[in-house]
Each structure stands twice: as structure tokens, then as C-alpha cells.
Amino acid sequence: MGYAVLLYFDPETEQSIWNLHNALIEYGISSMLDKSEQRPHISLAGFSDIDQDMLISLVKEFVTDVKPFDVRLSAIGMFPTEDNVLFLSPVPTFQLLTYHDEFHQRLTQSKLFSSPYYAPGNWIPHCTVEMNIPDEQFPKAIEICKRVYKPMTGQIQGIGVIEHPPLTHLAIWSLPNGTF
């Protein structure tokens, strides 16, 4: 089993990200993401195995210190892996980096350890648009994103904990004053 702690967007930003995802599908790009299961998000941490009750308790405490904050998704990116992940890249603002760092400090204090990919100094904040795009479709997917995508500003309004596979939402919290 795997686990992740996710930052969720306001409904309008979430819909705009799904619109980009749907444009890829309309242009014939194979889809691996399921709207009914997964929501657009930025992952704060990922774990291969963890005491889920301890993680949920830690996130529940963390949420009380987090206020909704703006995030600008300003670039399209990809990871140089065989997974062919296409993502939107948020501007790494002070607020985003501070919340990420504070969360990882709490993990360390609780003797919980995230995947090194999410550790401060290694983390590449991103919002996956599509993944496992067939090699022959990847250049077309990038071209579609270049034509269709316009940078957007949204707001982080929720935090959740998931387990996978299969994807199961273990807990979701709305941030104070969020419309999430």
C-alpha cells in the first residue's frame, strides 16, 4: 500500500485542470486518470508504508495551522521517467514552501518519513494532468498543452490523505474559510 498527503484546489481551479485533461482526451491522448477517483492536487508527501492512524492524526493537527492560500500554476512540465507524467507546475511561493517544510518538520518530529522525492530540497511541486502517456503520444500531448493551457491562479482550500491502490480517500479537511 501507498499513502499520500494532498493539497486540494478550489472548485474553479480544479475544473480548469480537468478541462485541460479533457482536451488531451478529445485530441486522442490515452487517459489513465479517473475523475471519479482522483482530484487535481499537489502532493505534500508520499509514503510506501505508514501507520495510517498516526498520519491522519498528524495531518488533522497540521490543518489547524494552515490557511487557504493562492497558488499560480504557471508552467507545463514533465518528469524524465518512463511514466510519461505531464504536469502543471506551481510557482514555488514562500507560502507553499513554508507549509511544505512545516509539514515535513512535523513528520520528522513524529518519526514518520516520506519518500525522498517529497523531502524539502528534493520536492518538485506539481499537479499531474496525465500520466503513463504512450511514448508515441507524448510529443502530441505537450503540443496540445502548449496550445490549450493558459497559466492560472487558484487557491489551495483543502488537505487530504489517500491510500492507494486502489485509491481510497481516508480523510479530507477544508481549510478555514475555504469554499472547498
C-alpha positions in Angstrom: 0.0 0.0 0.0 1.0 3.6 -0.5 -0.2 6.8 1.1 -0.1 10.4 0.2 -0.9 13.8 1.7 -2.5 16.1 -0.9 -3.3 19.8 -1.2 -6.6 20.4 -3.0 -7.6 23.4 -5.1 -10.8 25.5 -5.1 -13.6 24.1 -7.3 -13.0 26.5 -10.2 -9.3 25.7 -10.4 -10.0 22.0 -10.1 -12.4 22.3 -13.0 -9.9 24.2 -15.2 -7.4 21.5 -14.6 -9.9 18.8 -15.6 -10.7 20.9 -18.7 -7.1 20.6 -19.8 -7.1 16.9 -19.1 -10.3 16.5 -21.1 -8.8 18.5 -24.0 -6.0 15.9 -24.2 -8.6 13.1 -24.3 -10.5 15.0 -27.1 -7.3 15.1 -29.1 -6.8 11.4 -28.8 -4.4 11.2 -25.9 -4.9 8.0 -23.8 -6.1 8.7 -20.3 -5.0 6.9 -17.1 -6.6 9.3 -14.6 -10.2 8.8 -13.5 -12.1 11.9 -12.5 -14.4 9.8 -10.3 -11.4 8.7 -8.1 -8.7 11.3 -8.3 -8.9 15.1 -7.9 -6.3 17.5 -9.1 -3.9 18.2 -6.3 -0.3 19.0 -5.2 1.3 16.2 -3.1 3.0 17.3 0.1 4.3 13.8 1.0 4.2 10.2 -0.2 4.8 7.0 1.7 5.2 3.4 0.8 4.0 2.2 4.2 3.0 4.1 7.3 0.7 3.9 10.4 -2.3 5.5 8.7 -4.0 6.4 12.0 -0.8 8.2 13.1 -0.6 10.0 9.7 -4.2 11.1 9.8 -3.8 12.4 13.3 -0.7 14.4 12.3 -2.4 15.9 9.3 -5.5 16.7 11.3 -3.3 18.8 13.7 -1.4 20.4 10.8 -4.7 21.5 9.1 -5.5 23.8 12.1 -2.4 25.9 11.3 -2.9 26.1 7.5 -5.0 28.9 5.9 -6.2 28.9 2.3 -3.5 30.4 0.1 -3.2 31.4 -3.6 -1.2 29.3 -6.0 -0.3 30.2 -9.6 0.0 27.3 -12.0 2.4 28.9 -14.4 4.2 26.2 -16.4 3.8 22.8 -18.1 6.3 20.2 -17.1 7.3 16.6 -17.4 9.4 14.1 -15.4 12.2 12.4 -17.3 10.9 8.9 -16.4 9.2 6.1 -18.3 5.9 7.0 -16.6 5.5 9.9 -19.0 3.9 12.3 -16.5 2.7 15.6 -17.8 2.1 18.2 -15.1 1.3 21.8 -14.2 4.0 23.5 -12.1 3.1 26.0 -9.4 5.2 28.9 -8.7 7.2 27.9 -5.5 6.0 30.7 -3.4 7.2 31.4 0.2 3.8 30.2 1.5 3.8 26.9 -0.4 7.4 26.1 0.5 6.8 27.1 4.2 3.8 24.8 4.6 5.7 22.0 2.9 8.6 22.5 5.2 6.5 22.8 8.3 4.6 19.6 7.4 7.9 17.7 7.0 9.2 19.0 10.3 6.1 17.5 12.0 6.7 14.2 10.2 10.3 14.2 11.4 9.3 15.0 15.0 6.8 12.1 14.9 9.4 9.8 13.4 7.5 9.4 10.2 9.4 9.6 6.9 8.1 10.5 3.5 9.6 9.3 0.2 12.8 11.2 -0.5 11.1 12.7 -3.6 9.0 14.8 -1.3 11.7 15.9 1.1 12.5 19.6 1.4 15.2 20.3 -1.0 14.2 17.5 -3.4 10.5 18.2 -3.8 9.2 19.3 -7.2 5.7 20.7 -6.5 3.4 19.7 -9.3 -0.2 18.9 -10.3 -0.4 15.9 -12.6 -2.6 16.4 -15.7 -1.9 12.9 -17.1 0.4 10.1 -16.7 1.5 6.9 -18.5 1.0 8.6 -21.8 2.2 6.3 -24.5 5.7 7.3 -25.9 4.3 7.9 -29.4 1.6 10.3 -28.0 3.8 12.3 -25.6 5.0 14.9 -28.1 1.4 15.5 -29.2 0.3 15.8 -25.6 2.9 18.5 -25.0 1.9 20.3 -28.2 -1.8 20.3 -27.1 -0.9 21.7 -23.7 1.1 24.5 -25.3 -1.9 25.4 -27.4 -4.7 25.0 -24.9 -3.2 25.8 -21.5 -3.1 29.3 -20.0 -1.5 29.9 -16.7 -4.0 30.2 -13.9 -4.2 31.4 -10.3 -6.3 29.4 -7.9 -6.4 28.7 -4.2 -5.5 25.7 -2.0 -8.6 25.1 0.1 -8.3 21.6 1.4 -5.9 18.8 2.5 -6.5 15.1 2.2 -4.9 11.7 3.0 -5.3 8.9 0.5 -4.3 5.3 0.3 -3.5 3.5 -3.0 -4.0 1.2 -4.8 -6.9 1.2 -5.1 -7.3 4.9 -4.4 -9.2 5.4 -1.2 -9.8 8.8 0.4 -9.0 8.3 4.1 -9.6 11.9 5.3 -10.3 15.3 3.8 -10.3 18.6 5.5 -11.5 22.0 4.3 -9.1 24.8 5.3 -10.6 27.5 7.5 -12.7 30.0 5.3 -12.3 27.8 2.2 -15.2 27.1 0.0 -13.9 23.6 -0.6 
